[in-house]
Amino acid sequence: MHWILASLVSAFFLGCYDLSTKHAVRDNAVLPVLFFANACSAVVWLLLQAGTTLAPNAFPPALHVDTLTSFQHLQLLLKSMIVAASWVCSYFAVKQLPVSLAAPIRATGPVWTLLGATLVLGERPTWLEGLGILITLASFLGLSIVGAREGIHFRRNRWIWFLGGGTLLGALSGLYDKYLLGSVGFTAATVQCWFSIYLALLFLPLAVGWKFRWWQRQEFQWRGSIVLVSLMLLVADFLYFNALRDPEALVSMVSSLRRGSTLVAFAGGILLFGEVNARAKLPAVIGVVIGIVLTILG
């Protein structure tokens, strides 16, 4: 599949992942959802590993997982730890916030990374990057105004801060992905396989703690959308990783196209969950997407 088409299809499945996540955690315990979703992903990759070992010619090379050294396992464990922290923050926030607000905020990771480099490291963005930052910040302000109509005040709402923390950790994970796939040379299947397995292992103690009531917690209800969370992310990430590995792929373009997931999640939030203020949110959501694209392309 051409890398542009792979990026667009990845964006669609990433938007479906956001919607599945919202359905899975809505009025439900978050930690068991995280564990079971990642356990599903780990099972899929363990079965694929078994299949490629027993019948290597029956599976395409893209699904074969490389043998790793101990240090390489540690590199992928680090990625899993970053993502685990990001998801704990983000899933609790998505549970409490409308997906039509949460999805655009989660998509702004590249902008905050660039803004941090500008403020902390003294880097100077290009005029296109600067314009992208301004448009994103203005759109973010627009979202905060609309959110206030729904009783969600960005400065005082802790779930907005949780989502912001998860978004920044997600941006860090994205930078680490580029290092693992580009500089180190991991294959997409190798990263995704061990990343999924290690995530399930990291969430296992949290799921055990929830089971034995080590803290006050909400009841858990099994939903089919938990499996969809796993499957949608597996497909989205597999296409994304392979698009990044294409020698002709432009990383900035892949990242920009992937942000189309925001529009999928926004539309789904309105249509599937009946979220309000769609017309008021739409200009801000489109502004977020435009700002992100300008920032990445700059």
C-alpha positions as CSV (number, residue, x, y, z in Angstrom):
1,M,0.0,0.0,0.0
2,H,1.3,3.5,-0.9
3,W,2.4,5.4,2.1
4,I,-0.1,8.3,1.5
5,L,-3.0,5.8,1.3
6,A,-1.7,4.0,4.3
7,S,-1.6,7.2,6.3
8,L,-5.2,8.1,5.4
9,V,-6.5,4.6,6.2
10,S,-4.5,4.8,9.5
11,A,-6.2,8.1,10.3
12,F,-9.6,6.5,9.8
13,F,-8.9,3.6,12.1
14,L,-7.3,5.9,14.7
15,G,-10.5,7.9,14.7
16,C,-12.5,4.7,15.2
17,Y,-10.1,3.8,18.1
18,D,-11.0,7.1,19.8
19,L,-14.7,6.3,19.5
20,S,-14.2,2.8,20.7
21,T,-12.3,4.0,23.7
22,K,-15.0,6.5,24.6
23,H,-17.6,3.7,24.4
24,A,-15.5,1.3,26.4
25,V,-14.7,3.6,29.3
26,R,-18.0,5.5,29.5
27,D,-19.5,4.7,33.0
28,N,-17.0,1.9,33.3
29,A,-13.8,1.1,35.3
30,V,-10.8,2.3,33.3
31,L,-8.0,0.1,34.5
32,P,-9.6,-3.2,33.5
33,V,-10.4,-1.7,30.1
34,L,-6.8,-0.8,29.6
35,F,-5.7,-4.3,30.7
36,F,-8.1,-6.3,28.6
37,A,-7.7,-4.1,25.5
38,N,-3.9,-4.6,25.6
39,A,-4.2,-8.3,26.5
40,C,-6.2,-8.7,23.3
41,S,-3.5,-7.0,21.3
42,A,-0.8,-9.1,23.0
43,V,-2.8,-12.3,22.2
44,V,-3.0,-11.3,18.5
45,W,0.7,-10.8,18.3
46,L,1.6,-14.0,20.2
47,L,-0.6,-16.0,17.8
48,L,1.1,-14.3,14.8
49,Q,4.5,-15.1,16.3
50,A,3.5,-18.7,16.7
51,G,2.2,-18.8,13.1
52,T,5.3,-17.2,11.6
53,T,7.5,-19.7,13.5
54,L,5.5,-22.8,12.6
55,A,4.7,-21.8,9.0
56,P,6.9,-18.8,8.0
57,N,6.0,-19.0,4.3
58,A,2.3,-18.6,5.1
59,F,2.7,-15.1,6.4
60,P,3.9,-11.9,4.6
61,P,7.4,-10.7,5.6
62,A,5.8,-7.5,7.1
63,L,4.3,-9.7,10.0
64,H,7.6,-11.4,10.9
65,V,9.0,-10.3,14.3
66,D,12.8,-10.1,14.6
67,T,14.9,-11.7,17.4
68,L,16.0,-9.0,19.8
69,T,18.9,-8.5,22.2
70,S,18.3,-7.8,25.9
71,F,19.1,-4.1,25.3
72,Q,16.6,-3.9,22.4
73,H,13.9,-5.4,24.7
74,L,14.7,-2.6,27.2
75,Q,14.3,0.0,24.5
76,L,10.8,-1.3,23.6
77,L,9.9,-1.7,27.3
78,L,10.7,2.0,27.7
79,K,8.3,2.8,24.9
80,S,5.7,0.8,26.6
81,M,6.2,2.6,29.9
82,I,5.8,6.0,28.2
83,V,2.6,4.9,26.4
84,A,1.2,3.3,29.6
85,A,1.6,6.6,31.5
86,S,0.0,8.5,28.6
87,W,-2.9,6.1,28.3
88,V,-3.7,6.1,32.0
89,C,-4.0,9.9,31.9
90,S,-5.9,10.0,28.6
91,Y,-8.3,7.1,29.3
92,F,-9.5,8.6,32.6
93,A,-9.9,12.0,30.9
94,V,-11.8,10.6,27.9
95,K,-14.1,8.8,30.3
96,Q,-15.1,12.2,31.8
97,L,-15.0,14.5,28.7
98,P,-16.9,14.6,25.4
99,V,-15.0,12.9,22.6
100,S,-15.7,15.9,20.4
101,L,-13.5,17.9,22.8
102,A,-11.0,15.2,23.8
103,A,-10.1,14.1,20.3
104,P,-8.9,17.5,19.1
105,I,-7.0,18.1,22.3
106,R,-5.3,14.7,22.0
107,A,-4.3,15.5,18.4
108,T,-2.3,18.6,19.4
109,G,0.8,16.8,20.6
110,P,3.1,18.0,17.8
111,V,2.2,21.6,18.4
112,W,3.0,21.5,22.1
113,T,6.3,19.7,21.4
114,L,7.3,22.6,19.0
115,L,6.0,25.2,21.4
116,G,8.1,23.7,24.3
117,A,11.2,23.6,22.1
118,T,10.6,27.3,21.3
119,L,10.1,28.4,24.9
120,V,12.5,26.1,26.8
121,L,15.3,25.4,24.2
122,G,15.2,28.7,22.5
123,E,14.5,27.2,19.1
124,R,13.1,29.6,16.4
125,P,10.1,28.2,14.4
126,T,9.6,29.0,10.8
127,W,6.9,31.5,9.9
128,L,4.7,28.5,8.8
129,E,5.3,26.8,12.2
130,G,4.6,30.0,14.0
131,L,1.3,30.5,12.1
132,G,0.4,26.9,12.9
133,I,1.0,27.4,16.7
134,L,-1.1,30.6,16.7
135,I,-4.0,29.0,14.8
136,T,-3.9,26.0,17.2
137,L,-3.8,28.1,20.3
138,A,-6.6,30.3,19.0
139,S,-8.6,27.1,18.2
140,F,-7.8,25.7,21.6
141,L,-9.2,28.9,23.2
142,G,-12.3,28.4,21.0
143,L,-12.7,24.9,22.3
144,S,-12.4,26.1,25.9
145,I,-15.1,28.7,25.3
146,V,-17.5,26.1,23.9
147,G,-16.5,23.7,26.6
148,A,-17.5,26.2,29.3
149,R,-21.0,26.1,27.9
150,E,-21.0,22.4,28.8
151,G,-19.7,23.1,32.3
152,I,-16.1,22.1,31.4
153,H,-13.7,25.0,32.4
154,F,-10.3,24.2,31.0
155,R,-8.3,25.9,33.7
156,R,-10.2,24.3,36.6
157,N,-11.1,20.9,35.2
158,R,-8.6,18.3,36.3
159,W,-9.5,16.0,33.4
160,I,-8.4,18.6,30.9
161,W,-5.0,18.6,32.8
162,F,-5.0,14.8,32.7
163,L,-5.6,14.9,29.0
164,G,-2.9,17.5,28.5
165,G,-0.4,15.3,30.4
166,G,-1.4,12.3,28.3
167,T,-1.0,14.3,25.1
168,L,2.5,15.5,26.0
169,L,3.6,11.9,26.9
170,G,2.0,10.8,23.6
171,A,4.1,13.4,21.7
172,L,7.2,12.0,23.5
173,S,6.3,8.5,22.4
174,G,5.9,9.8,18.8
175,L,9.5,11.2,18.8
176,Y,10.7,7.9,20.3
177,D,8.9,6.0,17.5
178,K,10.9,7.9,14.9
179,Y,14.1,7.0,16.7
180,L,13.2,3.3,17.0
181,L,12.0,2.9,13.4
182,G,14.4,5.3,11.7
183,S,17.7,5.4,13.6
184,V,17.7,2.0,15.3
185,G,16.0,0.2,12.4
186,F,13.3,-1.8,14.2
187,T,10.6,-3.2,11.9
188,A,7.0,-2.2,12.4
189,A,5.9,-5.7,13.4
190,T,8.7,-6.0,16.0
191,V,7.9,-2.7,17.7
192,Q,4.2,-3.4,17.7
193,C,4.5,-7.0,18.9
194,W,6.7,-6.4,21.9
195,F,5.1,-3.0,22.7
196,S,1.7,-4.7,23.0
197,I,3.0,-7.6,25.1
198,Y,4.9,-5.3,27.5
199,L,1.8,-3.0,27.8
200,A,-0.3,-5.9,28.9
201,L,2.3,-6.9,31.5
202,L,2.5,-3.3,32.8
203,F,-1.3,-3.0,33.2
204,L,-1.6,-6.4,34.8
205,P,-0.6,-5.3,38.4
206,L,-3.1,-2.4,38.1
207,A,-5.9,-4.8,37.0
208,V,-5.0,-7.0,39.9
209,G,-5.1,-4.1,42.3
210,W,-8.6,-3.1,40.9
211,K,-9.8,-6.7,41.3
212,F,-8.8,-7.0,45.0
213,R,-10.1,-3.5,45.8
214,W,-6.7,-2.1,46.9
215,W,-8.3,1.4,46.3
216,Q,-11.8,2.8,45.9
217,R,-12.9,2.0,42.4
218,Q,-15.8,1.7,40.0
219,E,-17.4,-1.5,38.8
220,F,-16.3,-3.0,35.5
221,Q,-18.6,-4.1,32.7
222,W,-17.3,-6.1,29.8
223,R,-18.2,-4.5,26.4
224,G,-17.4,-5.6,22.8
225,S,-15.9,-2.2,22.2
226,I,-12.9,-3.2,24.4
227,V,-11.9,-5.6,21.6
228,L,-12.5,-2.9,19.1
229,V,-10.1,-0.6,21.0
230,S,-7.4,-3.3,20.5
231,L,-8.2,-4.1,16.9
232,M,-8.6,-0.5,15.7
233,L,-5.3,0.6,17.3
234,L,-3.5,-2.5,15.9
235,V,-4.5,-1.7,12.4
236,A,-3.9,2.1,12.7
237,D,-0.5,1.6,14.2
238,F,0.6,-1.1,11.8
239,L,-0.3,1.1,8.8
240,Y,1.4,4.1,10.4
241,F,4.6,2.3,11.3
242,N,4.9,0.9,7.8
243,A,4.2,4.3,6.2
244,L,7.1,5.7,8.2
245,R,9.4,3.0,7.0
246,D,8.7,3.7,3.3
247,P,11.9,5.4,2.0
248,E,9.8,7.8,-0.1
249,A,7.5,8.8,2.8
250,L,7.7,12.3,4.2
251,V,7.4,12.1,7.9
252,S,5.7,15.5,8.1
253,M,3.1,14.5,5.6
254,V,2.4,11.1,7.3
255,S,1.9,12.9,10.6
256,S,-0.3,15.5,9.0
257,L,-2.5,13.0,7.2
258,R,-2.8,11.0,10.4
259,R,-4.4,14.0,12.2
260,G,-7.5,13.4,10.0
261,S,-8.5,11.1,12.8
262,T,-9.7,14.1,14.7
263,L,-12.5,14.7,12.2
264,V,-13.5,11.1,12.3
265,A,-13.7,11.1,16.1
266,F,-15.5,14.5,16.1
267,A,-18.2,13.3,13.7
268,G,-18.6,10.0,15.5
269,G,-19.0,11.8,18.9
270,I,-21.9,13.9,17.5
271,L,-23.6,11.0,15.6
272,L,-23.0,8.1,18.0
273,F,-23.0,9.8,21.4
274,G,-25.3,12.7,20.7
275,E,-22.8,15.3,21.9
276,V,-23.9,18.9,21.8
277,N,-22.7,22.2,20.4
278,A,-21.5,20.6,17.2
279,R,-21.8,23.7,15.1
280,A,-19.9,25.8,17.7
281,K,-17.1,23.2,18.0
282,L,-16.6,22.6,14.3
283,P,-14.7,25.8,13.4
284,A,-12.4,25.2,16.3
285,V,-11.8,21.6,15.4
286,I,-11.0,22.5,11.8
287,G,-8.7,25.2,13.1
288,V,-6.9,22.6,15.3
289,V,-6.4,20.4,12.3
290,I,-5.1,23.2,10.1
291,G,-2.8,24.5,12.8
292,I,-1.3,21.0,13.3
293,V,-0.8,20.5,9.6
294,L,0.9,23.9,9.2
295,T,3.1,23.2,12.2
296,I,4.2,19.8,10.9
297,L,4.7,21.0,7.3
298,G,6.7,24.0,8.5
